[in-house]
Amino acid sequence: MLKDLSFEEIPKFFEDLARKDTGRFQLSRIYGMAKSFLEQREKEEAIEKLIVKDYRSIVNTTIISEDLAIVEAEVRLNKGKETAFYPVVDNKFFNESRSTFDEALLLGFCRKYSGERYDSAIFNMLRMDLYMNRTVDEN
């Protein structure tokens, strides 16, 4: 809706919207969306400030929960660039990156829940211990 309008058309859109019967409701929804976006962006910026940007430039920040986020950064190595994903847990940046979002998410969970190693953390998350003693006949 708004994304299709030119900069000059936006004021007229809001004037017309204010004249409609449901216009105030729609205006309040637009305001709510804008406010939510700004609050989200403020949280992302607070997380991004934790990262030293000497050889990294931040591409994207994904907030998973109040105490876990993944920061995607472009890292300059020698003459090349690579994408790296860093977990941020409890507003603490771990200078340990992974090459995929999924791996960084697992690393974040490991840091969040007692610092277990990957293999044992995945084993415990999937409750694989419940299936270790089962035989093929039980399936």
FILO-115960 format. One record per residue (C-alpha): residue in three letters; x, y, z. Coordinates in Angstrom, 2 decimals. Layout:
<atoms>
<rest = ALA; px = X; py = Y; pz = Z>
...
</atoms>
This chain:
<atoms>
<rest = MET; px = 0.00; py = 0.00; pz = 0.00>
<rest = LEU; px = 2.42; py = 2.75; pz = 1.12>
<rest = LYS; px = 5.38; py = 1.15; pz = -0.60>
<rest = ASP; px = 3.74; py = 1.75; pz = -4.00>
<rest = LEU; px = 3.37; py = 5.50; pz = -3.42>
<rest = SER; px = 5.86; py = 8.15; pz = -4.41>
<rest = PHE; px = 7.14; py = 10.57; pz = -1.79>
<rest = GLU; px = 4.79; py = 13.28; pz = -3.08>
<rest = GLU; px = 1.73; py = 10.99; pz = -2.90>
<rest = ILE; px = 2.15; py = 10.02; pz = 0.77>
<rest = PRO; px = 0.68; py = 13.22; pz = 2.34>
<rest = LYS; px = -2.40; py = 12.98; pz = 0.10>
<rest = PHE; px = -2.82; py = 9.31; pz = 1.06>
<rest = PHE; px = -2.94; py = 10.21; pz = 4.77>
<rest = GLU; px = -5.31; py = 13.15; pz = 4.17>
<rest = ASP; px = -7.71; py = 10.90; pz = 2.25>
<rest = LEU; px = -7.39; py = 8.20; pz = 4.90>
<rest = ALA; px = -8.29; py = 10.63; pz = 7.70>
<rest = ARG; px = -11.55; py = 11.49; pz = 5.90>
<rest = LYS; px = -12.75; py = 7.88; pz = 5.71>
<rest = ASP; px = -14.98; py = 6.27; pz = 8.35>
<rest = THR; px = -12.38; py = 3.63; pz = 9.19>
<rest = GLY; px = -9.48; py = 6.00; pz = 8.60>
<rest = ARG; px = -8.62; py = 6.56; pz = 12.26>
<rest = PHE; px = -8.49; py = 2.83; pz = 12.85>
<rest = GLN; px = -6.19; py = 2.36; pz = 9.85>
<rest = LEU; px = -4.02; py = 5.30; pz = 10.94>
<rest = SER; px = -3.64; py = 3.76; pz = 14.40>
<rest = ARG; px = -2.62; py = 0.43; pz = 12.83>
<rest = ILE; px = -0.01; py = 2.18; pz = 10.66>
<rest = TYR; px = 1.28; py = 4.02; pz = 13.73>
<rest = GLY; px = 1.44; py = 0.75; pz = 15.68>
<rest = MET; px = 3.41; py = -0.96; pz = 12.90>
<rest = ALA; px = 5.82; py = 1.97; pz = 12.68>
<rest = LYS; px = 6.29; py = 2.00; pz = 16.46>
<rest = SER; px = 6.94; py = -1.77; pz = 16.54>
<rest = PHE; px = 9.46; py = -1.43; pz = 13.72>
<rest = LEU; px = 11.31; py = 1.36; pz = 15.55>
<rest = GLU; px = 11.39; py = -0.61; pz = 18.83>
<rest = GLN; px = 12.75; py = -3.67; pz = 16.99>
<rest = ARG; px = 15.38; py = -1.56; pz = 15.22>
<rest = GLU; px = 16.48; py = -0.01; pz = 18.54>
<rest = LYS; px = 17.00; py = -3.50; pz = 20.00>
<rest = GLU; px = 19.01; py = -4.54; pz = 16.92>
<rest = GLU; px = 21.17; py = -1.40; pz = 17.13>
<rest = ALA; px = 21.90; py = -2.06; pz = 20.82>
<rest = ILE; px = 23.09; py = -5.56; pz = 19.91>
<rest = GLU; px = 25.13; py = -4.29; pz = 16.97>
<rest = LYS; px = 26.97; py = -1.82; pz = 19.24>
<rest = LEU; px = 28.46; py = -4.80; pz = 21.10>
<rest = ILE; px = 30.45; py = -5.80; pz = 18.03>
<rest = VAL; px = 33.80; py = -4.27; pz = 17.20>
<rest = LYS; px = 33.62; py = -3.32; pz = 13.55>
<rest = ASP; px = 37.34; py = -3.21; pz = 12.78>
<rest = TYR; px = 37.27; py = -5.91; pz = 10.09>
<rest = ARG; px = 33.55; py = -6.72; pz = 10.19>
<rest = SER; px = 30.59; py = -4.91; pz = 8.73>
<rest = ILE; px = 27.15; py = -5.88; pz = 9.96>
<rest = VAL; px = 24.72; py = -7.11; pz = 7.34>
<rest = ASN; px = 21.72; py = -8.20; pz = 9.42>
<rest = THR; px = 20.69; py = -8.83; pz = 13.01>
<rest = THR; px = 18.05; py = -11.43; pz = 13.86>
<rest = ILE; px = 16.58; py = -11.33; pz = 17.35>
<rest = ILE; px = 15.51; py = -14.83; pz = 18.35>
<rest = SER; px = 14.35; py = -14.03; pz = 21.89>
<rest = GLU; px = 15.00; py = -11.46; pz = 24.62>
<rest = ASP; px = 18.31; py = -13.11; pz = 25.45>
<rest = LEU; px = 19.48; py = -14.56; pz = 22.10>
<rest = ALA; px = 20.31; py = -12.95; pz = 18.76>
<rest = ILE; px = 22.34; py = -13.83; pz = 15.67>
<rest = VAL; px = 24.38; py = -11.17; pz = 13.90>
<rest = GLU; px = 25.33; py = -11.69; pz = 10.26>
<rest = ALA; px = 28.52; py = -9.87; pz = 9.33>
<rest = GLU; px = 30.74; py = -9.54; pz = 6.31>
<rest = VAL; px = 34.29; py = -10.28; pz = 7.41>
<rest = ARG; px = 37.33; py = -9.05; pz = 5.50>
<rest = LEU; px = 40.04; py = -11.69; pz = 5.41>
<rest = ASN; px = 43.22; py = -10.91; pz = 3.50>
<rest = LYS; px = 41.86; py = -9.76; pz = 0.13>
<rest = GLY; px = 38.55; py = -11.59; pz = 0.29>
<rest = LYS; px = 35.27; py = -11.30; pz = 2.12>
<rest = GLU; px = 33.27; py = -13.97; pz = 3.89>
<rest = THR; px = 29.94; py = -14.05; pz = 5.64>
<rest = ALA; px = 30.05; py = -15.02; pz = 9.30>
<rest = PHE; px = 27.31; py = -15.44; pz = 11.89>
<rest = TYR; px = 27.90; py = -14.50; pz = 15.53>
<rest = PRO; px = 25.68; py = -15.38; pz = 18.51>
<rest = VAL; px = 24.85; py = -12.75; pz = 21.11>
<rest = VAL; px = 23.61; py = -14.25; pz = 24.38>
<rest = ASP; px = 22.38; py = -12.17; pz = 27.34>
<rest = ASN; px = 23.81; py = -9.04; pz = 25.68>
<rest = LYS; px = 27.25; py = -10.67; pz = 25.52>
<rest = PHE; px = 28.97; py = -10.90; pz = 22.16>
<rest = PHE; px = 30.92; py = -14.10; pz = 21.57>
<rest = ASN; px = 33.83; py = -13.53; pz = 19.23>
<rest = GLU; px = 33.26; py = -17.01; pz = 17.86>
<rest = SER; px = 31.58; py = -17.21; pz = 14.49>
<rest = ARG; px = 30.07; py = -19.89; pz = 12.32>
<rest = SER; px = 29.64; py = -20.06; pz = 8.57>
<rest = THR; px = 25.87; py = -20.66; pz = 8.63>
<rest = PHE; px = 22.97; py = -19.18; pz = 10.54>
<rest = ASP; px = 21.93; py = -22.63; pz = 11.82>
<rest = GLU; px = 25.35; py = -23.36; pz = 13.28>
<rest = ALA; px = 25.47; py = -19.95; pz = 14.97>
<rest = LEU; px = 22.00; py = -20.57; pz = 16.39>
<rest = LEU; px = 23.14; py = -23.89; pz = 17.84>
<rest = LEU; px = 26.25; py = -22.22; pz = 19.23>
<rest = GLY; px = 24.03; py = -19.57; pz = 20.79>
<rest = PHE; px = 21.87; py = -22.23; pz = 22.41>
<rest = CYS; px = 24.98; py = -23.97; pz = 23.70>
<rest = ARG; px = 26.22; py = -20.71; pz = 25.24>
<rest = LYS; px = 22.78; py = -19.94; pz = 26.62>
<rest = TYR; px = 22.26; py = -23.36; pz = 28.19>
<rest = SER; px = 25.41; py = -24.23; pz = 30.12>
<rest = GLY; px = 28.04; py = -24.13; pz = 27.36>
<rest = GLU; px = 27.69; py = -27.74; pz = 26.25>
<rest = ARG; px = 29.49; py = -29.03; pz = 23.21>
<rest = TYR; px = 27.55; py = -29.18; pz = 19.94>
<rest = ASP; px = 27.17; py = -32.92; pz = 19.78>
<rest = SER; px = 25.95; py = -33.37; pz = 23.33>
<rest = ALA; px = 23.71; py = -30.29; pz = 23.10>
<rest = ILE; px = 22.02; py = -31.57; pz = 19.94>
<rest = PHE; px = 21.79; py = -35.04; pz = 21.47>
<rest = ASN; px = 20.07; py = -33.58; pz = 24.54>
<rest = MET; px = 17.80; py = -31.19; pz = 22.61>
<rest = LEU; px = 16.49; py = -34.02; pz = 20.43>
<rest = ARG; px = 16.17; py = -36.32; pz = 23.45>
<rest = MET; px = 18.09; py = -39.00; pz = 21.59>
<rest = ASP; px = 18.78; py = -40.78; pz = 24.86>
<rest = LEU; px = 15.16; py = -41.98; pz = 24.77>
<rest = TYR; px = 15.81; py = -43.85; pz = 21.52>
<rest = MET; px = 19.29; py = -45.27; pz = 22.16>
<rest = ASN; px = 18.09; py = -48.52; pz = 23.74>
<rest = ARG; px = 15.21; py = -49.17; pz = 21.35>
<rest = THR; px = 15.50; py = -52.01; pz = 18.90>
<rest = VAL; px = 14.26; py = -52.17; pz = 15.35>
<rest = ASP; px = 11.38; py = -54.44; pz = 16.44>
<rest = GLU; px = 9.97; py = -51.75; pz = 18.75>
<rest = ASN; px = 9.35; py = -49.39; pz = 15.82>
</atoms>
